Amino acid sequence: MKISIVSGSHRAPSQSMKVAHFIEATLKEKALADETWLLDLGNNPLPLWDSGVWEGEPRWKTLLDPIRAELAASDGLVVVSPEWHGQVPAGLKNLFLLLSRFEVGHKPALIVTVSSGDGGAYPVAELRMSSYKNNRLCYIPEHVIVRNVESVLNDDPADNNPDADTYFRNRIAWALGILREYALALRQVRASGVTEHEMFKNGM
């Protein structure tokens, strides 16, 4: 079982990356994954999509082939997104333009959003609405919104709000357990061959 984690903040360092590291550690500590891979979009390393992606231009192959290989070998994903101006960061949405069904199609994904206050709901809605159509990523019904993120999931307990920190640690572990079961189940769906059809390569 391999689970990949995408930290969608352009900042480096970022609270999203802090959450992503916690998720990676939890997957290992709870034996929910045999292998993990973490993609950090800090400093926005990927150029904006252009048609060269579809045409197999060498510069795009150099950038994307390592990412594609890691995701193709994964059974599921965790997508960590901050809320910027009530929306998903541009670099994270760009990543979904660069991916296809060959890497993430019919694989489960858990949405985890991050807010410095009481927000975080808008990115959940945005990701569910507009980031899966052609790449066929399958967001599971469960999601996590880490609110007041500066006061939870810190390495130093003195930096944490004890009640909120305990809640989010437990909630994330529970959601990751659900993700694992979806990952196991959807292996059978992909293996069945029903997801591949030459006439219906894109979603509607």
VEXDREN-2710 file (C-alpha; in Angstrom, 1 decimal):
% VEXDREN-2710
k/r/px/py/pz
1/MET/0.0/0.0/0.0
2/LYS/1.5/3.3/-1.1
3/ILE/-0.1/6.6/-0.3
4/SER/1.1/9.9/-1.8
5/ILE/0.6/13.3/-0.1
6/VAL/0.4/16.6/-2.0
7/SER/1.1/19.8/0.0
8/GLY/-0.5/22.5/-2.1
9/SER/0.8/25.6/-0.6
10/HIS/3.2/27.7/-2.7
11/ARG/4.9/28.9/0.5
12/ALA/8.0/27.3/2.0
13/PRO/7.9/26.7/4.8
14/SER/4.1/26.5/5.3
15/GLN/1.4/25.3/7.7
16/SER/0.2/23.0/4.9
17/MET/3.5/21.3/4.8
18/LYS/3.4/20.9/8.6
19/VAL/0.1/19.1/8.3
20/ALA/1.4/17.0/5.4
21/HIS/4.4/15.9/7.5
22/PHE/2.0/14.9/10.3
23/ILE/-0.2/12.9/7.9
24/GLU/2.9/11.1/6.5
25/ALA/4.1/10.3/10.0
26/THR/0.6/9.0/11.0
27/LEU/0.4/6.8/8.0
28/LYS/3.6/5.2/9.0
29/GLU/3.0/5.0/12.7
30/LYS/-0.5/3.5/12.3
31/ALA/0.8/1.1/9.7
32/LEU/-1.8/2.4/7.2
33/ALA/0.7/2.5/4.4
34/ASP/3.8/0.5/3.6
35/GLU/5.2/3.4/1.6
36/THR/4.6/7.1/1.3
37/TRP/5.6/9.9/-1.0
38/LEU/5.3/13.6/-0.4
39/LEU/5.1/16.2/-3.1
40/ASP/5.7/19.8/-1.9
41/LEU/4.5/22.6/-4.1
42/GLY/6.3/25.1/-2.0
43/ASN/7.7/27.9/-4.1
44/ASN/5.5/26.6/-6.9
45/PRO/8.1/24.5/-8.8
46/LEU/5.8/23.5/-11.7
47/PRO/5.2/25.9/-14.7
48/LEU/1.7/26.7/-15.8
49/TRP/0.1/24.2/-18.1
50/ASP/0.6/24.6/-21.8
51/SER/-0.1/22.4/-24.8
52/GLY/3.4/21.0/-24.7
53/VAL/2.2/18.7/-22.0
54/TRP/-0.1/16.9/-24.5
55/GLU/2.6/17.0/-27.2
56/GLY/5.2/15.3/-25.1
57/GLU/7.8/18.1/-25.1
58/PRO/11.1/17.1/-23.5
59/ARG/11.0/19.9/-20.9
60/TRP/7.6/18.7/-19.7
61/LYS/8.7/15.0/-19.6
62/THR/11.7/16.0/-17.5
63/LEU/9.5/17.8/-15.0
64/LEU/6.5/15.5/-14.9
65/ASP/7.8/11.9/-15.5
66/PRO/9.2/11.5/-11.9
67/ILE/5.9/12.8/-10.4
68/ARG/3.8/10.7/-12.8
69/ALA/5.8/7.6/-11.8
70/GLU/5.3/8.1/-8.1
71/LEU/1.6/8.7/-8.5
72/ALA/1.1/5.9/-10.9
73/ALA/2.6/3.6/-8.3
74/SER/0.3/4.9/-5.5
75/ASP/-2.9/3.4/-4.3
76/GLY/-4.4/6.6/-2.9
77/LEU/-3.7/10.3/-2.3
78/VAL/-4.0/12.9/0.4
79/VAL/-4.5/16.4/-1.0
80/VAL/-3.6/19.2/1.5
81/SER/-4.7/22.7/0.5
82/PRO/-4.7/26.0/2.3
83/GLU/-7.5/28.4/1.8
84/TRP/-6.2/31.5/0.0
85/HIS/-8.8/34.2/-0.7
86/GLY/-11.5/31.6/-0.2
87/GLN/-10.0/29.3/-2.9
88/VAL/-7.4/26.6/-3.7
89/PRO/-3.9/27.9/-4.6
90/ALA/-3.2/28.3/-8.3
91/GLY/-0.2/25.9/-8.2
92/LEU/-2.4/23.1/-6.8
93/LYS/-5.1/23.6/-9.4
94/ASN/-2.3/23.7/-12.1
95/LEU/-1.1/20.3/-10.8
96/PHE/-4.5/18.7/-11.6
97/LEU/-4.3/20.1/-15.1
98/LEU/-0.9/18.4/-15.5
99/LEU/-2.1/15.0/-14.3
100/SER/-4.1/12.4/-16.1
101/ARG/-6.2/9.3/-15.5
102/PHE/-3.0/7.2/-16.1
103/GLU/-1.6/8.5/-12.8
104/VAL/-4.5/9.1/-10.5
105/GLY/-7.6/7.7/-12.3
106/HIS/-10.0/5.8/-10.1
107/LYS/-7.8/6.1/-7.0
108/PRO/-9.2/7.5/-3.8
109/ALA/-8.1/10.8/-2.4
110/LEU/-8.7/12.4/1.0
111/ILE/-9.1/16.2/1.1
112/VAL/-7.4/18.0/4.0
113/THR/-7.8/21.8/4.0
114/VAL/-5.9/24.2/6.2
115/SER/-7.0/27.6/7.7
116/SER/-5.4/30.0/10.1
117/GLY/-8.9/30.9/11.4
118/ASP/-12.3/29.3/11.1
119/GLY/-12.3/28.9/7.3
120/GLY/-11.3/26.0/5.1
121/ALA/-14.6/24.9/3.7
122/TYR/-14.3/26.6/0.3
123/PRO/-11.3/24.6/-0.9
124/VAL/-13.1/21.4/-0.1
125/ALA/-16.0/22.4/-2.3
126/GLU/-13.7/23.7/-5.1
127/LEU/-11.6/20.5/-5.2
128/ARG/-14.7/18.3/-5.3
129/MET/-16.2/20.4/-8.0
130/SER/-13.4/21.1/-10.5
131/SER/-10.3/19.0/-10.0
132/TYR/-11.2/15.4/-10.9
133/LYS/-13.2/15.4/-14.2
134/ASN/-10.6/14.2/-16.7
135/ASN/-8.0/12.7/-14.4
136/ARG/-10.8/10.6/-12.7
137/LEU/-9.5/11.1/-9.2
138/CYS/-12.0/9.8/-6.7
139/TYR/-12.5/12.0/-3.6
140/ILE/-13.9/10.0/-0.7
141/PRO/-16.9/11.4/1.2
142/GLU/-14.8/12.1/4.3
143/HIS/-12.6/15.2/4.5
144/VAL/-10.7/17.1/7.2
145/ILE/-10.6/20.9/7.8
146/VAL/-7.7/21.9/10.1
147/ARG/-8.9/25.2/11.5
148/ASN/-6.6/27.5/13.6
149/VAL/-3.8/25.4/12.3
150/GLU/-1.0/27.4/14.1
151/SER/-2.3/26.0/17.4
152/VAL/-2.4/22.3/16.5
153/LEU/-0.2/19.5/15.2
154/ASN/3.0/21.2/16.3
155/ASP/6.0/19.1/17.5
156/ASP/6.2/21.0/20.8
157/PRO/3.1/20.3/22.9
158/ALA/3.5/23.8/24.5
159/ASP/2.6/25.3/21.1
160/ASN/-0.7/23.4/20.9
161/ASN/-4.3/23.9/22.1
162/PRO/-4.6/20.6/23.9
163/ASP/-8.3/19.9/23.2
164/ALA/-8.1/20.9/19.5
165/ASP/-4.8/19.2/19.0
166/THR/-6.1/15.9/20.3
167/TYR/-9.2/16.2/18.2
168/PHE/-7.4/16.8/15.0
169/ARG/-4.8/14.1/15.6
170/ASN/-7.6/11.5/16.2
171/ARG/-9.8/12.8/13.3
172/ILE/-6.9/12.7/10.8
173/ALA/-6.0/9.1/11.9
174/TRP/-9.6/8.0/11.5
175/ALA/-9.9/9.6/8.0
176/LEU/-6.7/8.0/6.9
177/GLY/-8.0/4.6/8.0
178/ILE/-11.1/5.2/5.8
179/LEU/-8.8/6.2/2.9
180/ARG/-6.9/3.0/3.2
181/GLU/-10.0/0.9/2.9
182/TYR/-11.1/2.8/-0.2
183/ALA/-7.6/2.2/-1.6
184/LEU/-7.9/-1.5/-1.1
185/ALA/-11.4/-1.6/-2.6
186/LEU/-10.6/0.5/-5.7
187/ARG/-7.7/-1.7/-6.6
188/GLN/-10.4/-4.2/-7.7
189/VAL/-12.2/-1.6/-9.7
190/ARG/-9.1/-0.7/-11.7
191/ALA/-8.1/-4.3/-12.1
192/SER/-11.5/-5.2/-13.6
193/GLY/-10.8/-3.2/-16.7
194/VAL/-14.2/-1.5/-16.7
195/THR/-12.7/2.0/-16.2
196/GLU/-10.9/2.0/-19.6
197/HIS/-12.8/2.8/-22.7
198/GLU/-11.4/4.3/-26.0
199/MET/-14.6/6.3/-26.7
200/PHE/-14.8/7.9/-23.2
201/LYS/-11.3/9.1/-22.4
202/ASN/-12.6/12.3/-20.7
203/GLY/-15.3/13.0/-18.2
204/MET/-18.5/14.8/-19.1
END
